[in-house]
Amino acid sequence: MTAQAQSPESRIDTSRPHPARVYDWLLGGKDNYPVDQEVAGKLPPEARDNARRNRAFMHRAAAWLAGQGIDQYLDIGTGIPTRPNLHQIVQGIVPSARIAYVDNDPIVLRHAQALLVSSPEGATDYIEADVRHPQAILEHARTFLDFSRPIALSMNALLHFVTDDEDPYGLTRTLVGALPPGSFLMLSHGTTDEHPHLVKSVTTTYKKGEIPLRMRTFAEVEPFFDGLELEEPGLVSATKWYRSGPAPDAGLSGFYVGVARVP
């Protein structure tokens, strides 16, 4: 694996919560700080189940994409590594797969250097960057991935932290627009459509933690897939997306998810 050489230790801000570390706590991880735990602990109990169900969607979707022969992945908003990670899923099916991980939290870089280690046949890379700067991501990714062949762009549990004035649709179009035909977008997005009674508590908790949050409705998530060909079962809640094997455990979900092909 290649990664930026600079040490992240001195740049980790433990005075403010970070979405990646809050998510780590929700998944039962230990790589978070009191400021993150304070935010996560104030979220409703459903938040943990929703994080787990979203992670399970990523596992199913990544396995399906690898089964289609996709051997290149650009994973933006990686988060703190939680096994199995995306590369472990896809390289278990396509050992030669190449995965470029992207996140803007220095603590993720620290763990990436130790945990996001590729299979001998494949390769992983780590880019410390923010989705709000897509050209910087693409510039680095082009040195590692072959943009003349299909790439799966993974944007899981990410865009609800991008506010409307930061143009989340435009950012997504820029990234997808750089992909060759036959590529895929794998996306999950936070919503309170199935938990309307939690809108106030969730938004207030993140606001107090100074973490921007913009949950979106079904109609607001649909445009992220404009111009793409949604694969079955379409844009659905996280507990309803699967292609083979037993259906996931039923239950309400705090995420809309979808996988779409670039025509």
Disulfide bonds with the S-S distance in Angstrom:
none
